[in-house]
């Protein structure tokens, strides 16, 4: 386990949560569920880049954020929320490896596969969250699931397209000279 | 878990991820003739001029009607232009899509920036 990868994930995820709070807090549907959720995008990128270490970093950052910010003092909600948030993308990553043949080196990661992973992560995390909410007998399960899926997908697309835009300022491989 | 073991692994993963990100779908590029058509559509839109498919086909400098028809179809599929209804149901107005307008906004910004630097 590379500690630096875990720390890098925590830093990136923490920063993205802060950015999301600044720009999209007003789009919250209910506490913790928004119409745009940028950290969903960094979840995907960190999981693809750091795999297991990324998942651990996501777990820690999500738990800290849930326990101290979103649901202060609620250990159970914080733990379940962080597990759903971190395990969902990692499960999608494992499924992509098994079913899509995605290599851990990412050498066969095509834009189409990346988009599939984005949709998969945007569905997995809300599903896991709402599985817990269903056990907990929460109300508004269907609407919450839909908003969380849309929020995660919108956030993921915003992050990946911002990354694509940022990369356009760097020389493309093979065109460096 | 398949955590990369060497720092080089992370860099190589990053390169692959960057390559996939660069390839994400966006507004597809136009060929030179399509760019000329786009400029004509943009000018007509700006001046609120009538511009139907037939009007475009009347412009001989753009090539044969078949070539023009192919290009207009291609530009519609790529998301640069759209055909909207007019009061005459037989005539469709060629207009820029929102994505094409954003492209022109971006070009304008680049021009302004270049003008400032010169």
Interface residues (C-beta under 8 A of the other chain):
Chain A: X1 X2 X5 X45 X48 X49 X50 X51 X52 X53 X55 X97 X104 X105 X106 X107 X109 X110 X111 X113 X114 X115 X160 X161 X163 X164 X167 X168 X170 X172 X173
Chain B: X1 X2 X3 X4 X5 X9 X10 X12 X13 X14 X15 X16 X17 X18 X19 X20 X21 X22 X23 X24 X25 X26
